[in-house]
Amino acid sequence: MKTILLLLTITCGLLFPYGHPYTFIIRYLIMIMLFFSFLDVNFKKDSIKRSHFIIIAINIILPILLFFIVKYFNKNVADAVYITIAAPTAIAVPVVISLLKKNIEYSIISLVLTNFIVAAILPFTIPYLLKVSAELSIIDIMIPVATVFLIPFALAKIVRKISYEFSNKLSRYKDYTFYLLIINVYLASSKASNYISDEMTASISILFYIGIVIFIVCTLQFRIGYLIGEKKFNLEASQCLGQKNNGFTIWVALTFISPIAALGPVFYIVFQNVYISWQLYKYK
């Protein structure tokens, strides 16, 4: 049922994009979802795994490699590919991992490491590779990411510290955060559909080429993550590498690169959510 609902939500967002003016709500819904996910989190000394560093390395190396390969054929497509693949782990990953009953701590560590490292690297790689003149401030990126992540984390820890019993009662409602995820998927799909129909000025062929390349890359990243996570954390690593912080990269692309580049993360939103629906189906 959840899988069907997620696919229907994507379809509704693409066909009826009335939610596009309200995408600012996404960050607040994610904060609520993260709060419930963080209620059960307990960090340990051995929480950081070797695969975490591999995920970071792939987040840095793969976008640069693919950029130079695709640039040989089309610069606009290469820009879109780079900013899409360079995106860090999505803030919503712990929520999805929670719904799949897997290791939340693993995904949180990847979320923290990749977001802060990528935020520190992009201000240098974007001007050098994509030849844009705008200055990308690390602070402008880090503050929104830190706010969305740290506030629910702190609140969850405060609640757990004050009343362990109340914290456990709240955590029982964690599965209901799926419906907040549904709202987010609709809003993101609406934004993608509205941009394509109303704001895109490039030729339709660019749309086709970007869509094909992003589909291949999206599939590749989920599969690579599954392999590097090995048997114990294969699903967690797959999600951490494959599910991207697309809201962040759409903002970066529109602000510092070009609207065409924003098409990369727009397509990725659709593809990764279809993949998530398949994961939920497989889990059930």
C-alpha positions in Angstrom: 0.0 0.0 0.0 2.8 2.4 0.9 4.6 1.7 -2.4 1.4 2.4 -4.4 0.8 5.6 -2.5 4.3 6.8 -3.1 4.1 6.2 -6.9 0.7 7.8 -7.0 2.1 10.8 -5.2 4.9 11.2 -7.7 2.4 11.0 -10.5 0.1 13.6 -8.9 3.0 15.9 -8.4 4.0 15.7 -12.0 0.5 16.0 -13.4 -0.9 18.5 -10.9 2.0 20.6 -9.8 0.0 22.9 -7.5 2.3 22.4 -4.6 5.4 24.0 -6.2 5.0 27.4 -4.3 5.1 25.5 -1.0 8.4 23.7 -1.3 9.8 25.8 1.5 7.7 23.5 3.8 9.9 20.5 2.9 12.7 21.5 5.4 10.3 21.7 8.3 8.6 18.4 7.6 12.1 16.8 7.4 12.9 18.3 10.8 9.8 16.6 12.3 10.7 13.3 10.6 14.3 13.5 11.8 13.1 14.2 15.4 11.3 10.9 15.5 14.2 9.1 13.9 16.7 10.6 16.4 14.8 9.4 19.4 16.3 5.9 19.0 19.8 7.0 18.1 22.8 6.1 20.3 26.2 6.8 19.0 29.1 4.3 19.7 32.8 4.6 19.3 32.9 2.1 16.5 29.9 3.7 14.6 32.1 5.1 11.8 32.8 2.4 9.2 35.3 2.1 6.4 32.4 2.4 3.9 31.6 5.9 5.2 35.0 7.1 3.9 34.4 5.3 0.6 31.0 7.1 0.2 32.8 10.4 0.8 35.5 9.6 -1.7 32.9 8.7 -4.3 31.0 11.9 -3.6 34.1 13.8 -4.5 35.7 11.8 -7.3 32.8 10.5 -9.3 31.2 13.9 -10.1 34.5 15.2 -11.4 35.2 12.1 -13.5 31.7 12.1 -15.1 31.9 15.9 -15.7 34.9 15.6 -17.9 33.5 12.5 -19.7 30.1 14.1 -20.5 31.7 17.5 -21.2 33.3 16.0 -24.3 29.7 15.6 -25.7 27.8 18.5 -24.2 28.8 21.2 -21.6 25.2 21.9 -20.4 24.6 18.2 -19.7 28.0 18.0 -17.9 27.0 20.8 -15.6 23.8 19.1 -14.7 25.5 15.8 -14.1 28.2 17.3 -11.9 25.9 19.3 -9.5 23.6 16.3 -9.3 26.2 13.7 -8.4 28.1 16.0 -6.1 25.1 16.3 -3.8 25.6 14.9 -0.3 23.4 12.3 1.5 19.8 13.5 1.7 18.6 14.8 5.0 15.6 12.4 4.7 17.8 9.3 4.5 17.5 8.4 8.2 13.7 8.6 7.8 13.8 6.1 5.0 16.3 3.8 6.8 14.0 4.0 9.8 11.0 2.9 7.7 13.1 0.0 6.4 14.0 -1.0 10.0 17.8 -0.7 9.3 20.7 1.0 11.1 19.8 4.7 11.6 23.2 5.6 13.2 25.0 4.5 10.0 22.9 6.8 7.9 23.2 9.8 10.3 27.0 9.5 10.2 27.0 9.6 6.4 24.5 12.5 6.5 26.8 14.5 8.7 30.1 13.7 7.0 29.0 14.1 3.4 27.0 17.3 3.9 29.7 19.2 5.7 32.5 17.9 3.5 30.6 18.5 0.2 29.6 22.0 1.5 33.3 22.8 2.1 34.4 21.5 -1.4 31.7 22.9 -3.7 32.8 26.6 -3.3 36.1 25.6 -4.8 35.1 23.0 -7.5 32.1 24.9 -9.0 34.1 28.0 -10.1 37.0 25.9 -11.3 35.1 23.2 -13.2 31.9 25.0 -14.3 33.6 28.4 -14.9 31.0 30.4 -12.9 32.1 33.7 -11.4 29.7 33.8 -8.4 31.2 33.2 -5.0 29.7 30.3 -3.1 29.9 30.8 0.6 30.5 27.8 2.8 28.5 29.5 5.6 25.5 30.0 3.3 25.4 26.2 2.8 26.4 24.9 6.2 24.0 27.0 8.2 20.7 25.6 6.6 22.1 22.1 6.6 23.2 22.4 10.3 19.9 23.9 11.3 17.7 21.2 9.7 19.9 18.5 11.2 21.0 19.9 14.7 17.6 21.2 15.9 15.7 18.0 15.8 18.8 16.1 17.0 19.1 18.4 20.0 15.4 18.2 20.8 15.3 14.4 20.6 18.3 14.2 23.0 16.6 16.6 25.4 13.4 14.7 25.4 15.3 11.4 25.9 17.3 12.9 28.7 14.2 14.4 30.5 12.0 11.3 30.2 13.3 8.0 28.7 9.8 6.5 29.0 8.1 9.4 27.2 10.8 9.2 24.5 10.0 5.5 24.0 6.3 6.3 23.7 7.0 8.9 21.1 9.2 6.6 19.1 6.2 4.3 18.6 4.7 6.8 16.2 7.9 6.8 14.1 6.3 4.9 11.2 3.7 7.6 10.7 6.4 9.9 9.5 6.0 8.1 6.2 3.0 10.3 5.5 5.2 13.4 6.0 7.5 11.8 3.4 4.6 11.5 1.1 3.9 15.3 1.4 7.6 16.0 0.7 7.6 13.8 -2.4 4.5 15.6 -3.8 6.0 19.0 -3.2 9.4 18.0 -4.8 7.6 16.4 -7.8 5.4 19.5 -8.2 8.5 21.7 -8.3 10.1 19.5 -10.9 7.0 19.5 -13.1 6.5 23.3 -12.8 10.1 24.0 -13.7 10.0 21.9 -16.8 6.6 23.2 -18.0 7.0 26.9 -17.2 10.6 27.9 -16.7 12.8 25.8 -19.0 14.0 27.6 -22.1 16.4 25.0 -23.5 15.6 22.7 -26.4 13.7 19.5 -25.6 16.8 17.4 -26.7 18.7 18.7 -23.7 15.9 17.6 -21.4 16.1 14.1 -23.0 19.9 13.8 -22.7 20.0 15.0 -19.1 17.1 12.6 -18.2 18.9 9.6 -19.7 22.2 10.3 -18.1 20.7 11.0 -14.7 18.7 7.8 -14.8 21.8 5.8 -15.5 23.8 7.6 -12.8 21.0 7.2 -10.2 20.8 3.5 -10.8 24.6 3.2 -10.7 25.0 5.0 -7.4 22.4 2.9 -5.5 24.1 -0.2 -6.9 27.7 1.0 -5.9 26.5 1.9 -2.4 25.0 -1.6 -2.1 28.3 -3.2 -3.0 30.6 -1.0 -0.8 28.3 -1.5 2.3 29.0 -5.2 2.1 26.6 -7.6 3.7 26.1 -5.9 7.1 25.3 -2.4 5.8 24.5 -2.9 2.1 21.1 -1.3 2.2 22.2 1.6 4.4 25.2 2.4 2.2 23.1 2.1 -0.9 20.7 4.7 0.5 23.4 7.0 1.8 25.1 7.1 -1.6 22.1 7.0 -3.8 19.6 9.2 -2.1 20.7 12.8 -2.7 20.1 16.1 -1.0 18.3 17.4 -4.2 16.7 20.4 -2.6 20.2 21.7 -1.8 21.6 21.1 -5.3 18.6 22.6 -7.0 19.2 25.8 -5.0 23.0 25.7 -5.9 22.3 25.2 -9.5 19.7 27.9 -9.8 21.7 30.4 -7.8 25.2 29.8 -9.0 25.2 27.8 -12.3 22.1 27.9 -14.6 18.5 26.7 -14.8 19.5 24.0 -17.2 21.9 22.5 -14.6 19.0 22.4 -12.2 17.3 19.8 -14.4 19.8 17.2 -13.1 18.6 17.2 -9.5 15.0 17.7 -10.8 15.2 14.4 -12.7 17.0 12.7 -9.8 14.1 13.6 -7.5 11.8 11.5 -9.6 14.1 8.6 -10.2 15.3 8.2 -6.6 11.7 8.3 -5.3 10.7 5.6 -7.7 13.6 3.5 -6.4 12.6 4.2 -2.8 9.1 2.9 -3.6 10.6 -0.3 -5.0 12.7 -0.7 -1.9 9.6 -0.4 0.3 7.8 -2.9 -1.9 10.8 -5.3 -1.6 10.9 -4.8 2.2 7.2 -5.6 2.5 
